[in-house]
Amino acid sequence: QNYLQNGGALPATAGKVIVQGEDLGRWVAAQRFGWEQLLPAQQWLLENVLGIEPAGDEKRPVKRTQDDMWAVNMAAAQQFHTREGHLRVPRKHAEHLEMGDGPAGHQSGAIGPVVVKLGIWLDNVRKRADRLSAERRAELGALGMRW
């Protein structure tokens, strides 16, 4: 409200306006997409004081399914394996993956760069190996996964 009173305009996208460490674009999006979880008084303030309205269904981000997230993580693992020739990924390694019109890019709903915390994901997969389907174990096994 202070930002608006001082002549600012609420940003439509994240990363454009940061006030006291808060990304206003991200905050506005969170309010619009989480409208149903807000109290009626909060909704009223957003609409009548700040001019923020709930997001329409067509503007809501696509929720990723577990299969979509698996596809993105596997694409990162395949990229790492292709480049390095192994799948011994340090726990802190993050793989920068360019998502496009391919199967993983299409399924994830994201186009552009994606950072996958590959080392953490592989450690977690190892810990839950007994719950993986045979198909998923085989996918990772083909890349030389250490179980």
Phi, psi and omega per residue, in radians:
Q1 nan -0.722 3.105
N2 -1.074 -0.717 -3.140
Y3 -1.053 -0.780 3.123
L4 -1.154 -0.717 -3.127
Q5 -1.147 -0.455 3.116
N6 -1.570 0.272 3.038
G7 1.673 0.020 3.129
G8 -1.391 2.815 3.062
A9 -2.065 2.419 -3.135
L10 -1.120 2.268 -3.116
P11 -1.298 2.614 3.128
A12 -1.540 -0.334 -3.104
T13 -2.268 2.734 3.140
A14 -1.230 2.661 3.045
G15 1.512 -0.063 -3.095
K16 -1.517 -0.708 -3.064
V17 -2.310 2.118 3.083
I18 -2.036 2.150 3.120
V19 -2.182 2.104 -3.126
Q20 0.880 0.750 3.105
G21 1.383 -0.010 -3.130
E22 -1.787 2.211 3.079
D23 -1.397 1.836 -3.050
L24 -1.123 -0.632 3.123
G25 -1.103 -0.739 3.116
R26 -1.149 -0.715 -3.136
W27 -1.120 -0.791 3.128
V28 -1.044 -0.786 3.134
A29 -1.073 -0.736 3.139
A30 -1.081 -0.673 3.119
Q31 -1.189 -0.753 -3.103
R32 -1.154 -0.733 -3.087
F33 -1.430 -0.354 3.117
G34 -1.825 0.416 -3.033
W35 -0.910 -0.748 -3.058
E36 -1.141 -0.412 -3.132
Q37 -1.507 -0.162 -3.123
L38 -1.424 2.637 3.047
L39 -1.248 2.682 3.124
P40 -0.953 -0.652 3.127
A41 -1.141 -0.658 3.102
Q42 -1.162 -0.745 3.103
Q43 -1.055 -0.755 3.142
W44 -1.070 -0.801 3.128
L45 -1.067 -0.780 -3.136
L46 -1.065 -0.798 -3.113
E47 -1.229 -0.849 -2.964
N48 -1.552 -0.446 -3.124
V49 -1.752 -0.737 -3.072
L50 -1.795 -0.263 3.138
G51 1.341 0.435 3.136
I52 -1.693 2.313 3.132
E53 -2.045 2.773 3.123
P54 -1.131 2.628 3.109
A55 -1.273 2.462 3.038
G56 -1.301 2.802 -3.122
D57 -1.001 -0.604 -3.104
E58 -1.223 -0.313 -3.102
K59 -1.748 -0.062 -3.115
R60 -1.259 2.464 3.117
P61 -1.152 2.619 3.119
V62 -1.303 2.227 3.106
K63 -1.372 2.372 -3.141
R64 -1.520 2.363 3.073
T65 -1.477 2.959 3.083
Q66 -1.074 -0.623 3.104
D67 -1.140 -0.680 3.099
D68 -1.110 -0.798 -3.129
M69 -1.145 -0.650 3.079
W70 -1.066 -0.771 -3.121
A71 -1.069 -0.722 3.131
V72 -1.158 -0.803 3.127
N73 -1.107 -0.686 3.108
M74 -1.167 -0.659 3.095
A75 -1.071 -0.700 3.100
A76 -1.154 -0.723 3.117
A77 -1.110 -0.741 3.125
Q78 -1.135 -0.701 3.108
Q79 -1.093 -0.790 3.121
F80 -1.077 -0.815 -3.120
H81 -1.078 -0.733 3.124
T82 -1.081 -0.736 -3.111
R83 -1.312 -0.753 -3.001
E84 -1.733 -0.357 3.138
G85 1.433 0.139 3.117
H86 -2.709 3.058 3.122
L87 -2.162 0.551 3.067
R88 -1.561 1.437 -3.007
V89 -1.653 2.212 3.056
P90 -1.036 2.522 -3.068
R91 -0.961 -0.634 -3.074
K92 -1.513 0.024 -3.076
H93 -1.240 2.347 3.026
A94 -2.037 2.231 -3.135
E95 -1.688 2.217 3.094
H96 -1.571 2.034 -3.010
L97 -2.034 2.237 3.089
E98 -1.569 1.995 -3.130
M99 -1.617 2.410 -3.122
G100 -2.426 -2.443 -3.089
D101 -1.560 0.058 3.140
G102 -1.237 -3.130 -3.070
P103 -1.024 -0.823 -3.117
A104 -1.185 -0.694 3.136
G105 -1.133 -0.699 -3.136
H106 -1.214 -0.768 -3.097
Q107 -1.150 -0.604 -3.048
S108 -1.333 -0.325 -3.085
G109 1.384 0.086 -3.107
A110 -2.011 2.416 3.030
I111 -2.230 2.281 -3.066
G112 2.088 -2.990 -3.083
P113 -1.270 2.463 3.088
V114 -2.301 2.385 3.083
V115 -1.795 2.118 3.141
V116 -1.896 2.170 3.078
K117 -1.363 1.340 -2.967
L118 -1.119 -0.745 -3.118
G119 -1.071 -0.779 3.127
I120 -1.141 -0.763 -3.130
W121 -1.053 -0.791 -3.134
L122 -1.138 -0.690 3.070
D123 -1.056 -0.766 3.128
N124 -1.141 -0.684 3.111
V125 -1.107 -0.737 3.110
R126 -1.032 -0.752 -3.111
K127 -1.171 -0.447 -3.110
R128 -1.948 0.424 -3.057
A129 -1.013 -0.593 -3.117
D130 -1.164 -0.301 3.140
R131 -1.738 -0.017 -3.139
L132 -1.401 2.581 3.053
S133 -1.237 2.758 3.122
A134 -1.045 -0.626 3.138
E135 -1.107 -0.778 -3.132
R136 -1.213 -0.660 3.069
R137 -1.083 -0.692 3.138
A138 -1.162 -0.681 3.105
E139 -1.009 -0.836 3.140
L140 -1.244 -0.638 3.106
G141 -1.057 -0.618 3.127
A142 -1.135 -0.391 3.110
L143 -1.658 0.073 3.117
G144 1.446 0.576 -3.138
M145 -1.069 2.300 3.025
R146 -1.512 2.105 -3.141
W147 -1.683 nan nan
